[in-house]
Amino acid sequence: MIITKKNKIFPSNTYIITEGSDCIVIDPGLEKDIILNTLREHHLIPLAVMSTHGHFDHIASVSEIVNEYDVPFYLHNNDLKLSQSANFFLRLAKINSKIKTPVPDVLFRNFSESLTIKNFEINVYNFPGHSDGSCVFQFGNNLFSGDTLYKSGLGFNNFPGEDKVKLRNSILEIFDKFSDNSLILPGHGDSDQLGSIKVNNKSLLDFLNN
């Protein structure tokens, strides 16, 4: 089962993949109480916390979860520096908040890696553009795409470290690599199948064709 929680302070999606009472938390945002209360209500015990990239809205509650449950935090090495600048990006986004920047326990270093965490099999792919360390996590037919690919719109904000050429190449590679019936679970907004996004996301199509 996949539980989706919408963070409200800065709208982003946190995902909790469950298998019995075990779970993995992906992209914990600014609403730490919502996330921790969800874990308690469902009697879930995290095995790990993973972030698709290092921006504040995807790592904000990592420290609280890691400290409470004593579990490792996974991030791509190329976003390590970015993650440590999370409070700078908070100010850039004009959000009056401050987070405790987490220190990753495990750093992905390759384009693709496979993880086995108890009963969870997850493939990790580095697709740079939104940030150098942006990743897509594949769990079965589900693709947690972070801010690389949305149902609607485009994950490009002219933040430091973003690269339009890399992002375009990454999106085209995702289109080629994964089947159209893959479910895209993005960092913001609603989920949709990849084939539908290819046809219906007009902003994305304009970006790719220009």
BELLIN-V921236 format. One line per field, one symbol per residue. phi: phi as a letter, one per 30 degrees, with the letter a starting at -180 (. if undefined). burial: # if it has 24 or more other C-alpha atoms within 12 Angstrom, else .. A space follows every 10 residues. Layout:
# BELLIN-V921236
phi->???
burial->???
This chain:
# BELLIN-V921236
phi->.bccccdceb eacccbdcbi cdabcchdcd cddddddddd dchccdcabb bdacdedcbe ceedddddch bdccadedce ddddceddde dddhcdabcd ddcdcbcdbc dbbccbchcc cbccbdbdkd adcdbcccbi cccdchcdbc dbibdbbide jdbddddddd ddddeddcdd ddcdcddbid dadedddecc ddddddddcc
burial->.#.####..# .#######.. .######### ##.###.##. ...####### ########## ######..#. ########## #######.## ........## ####..##.. ......#..# .######### #########. .######### ######.... ####.###.# ##.##..#.. .######### ####..##.. ...##.....
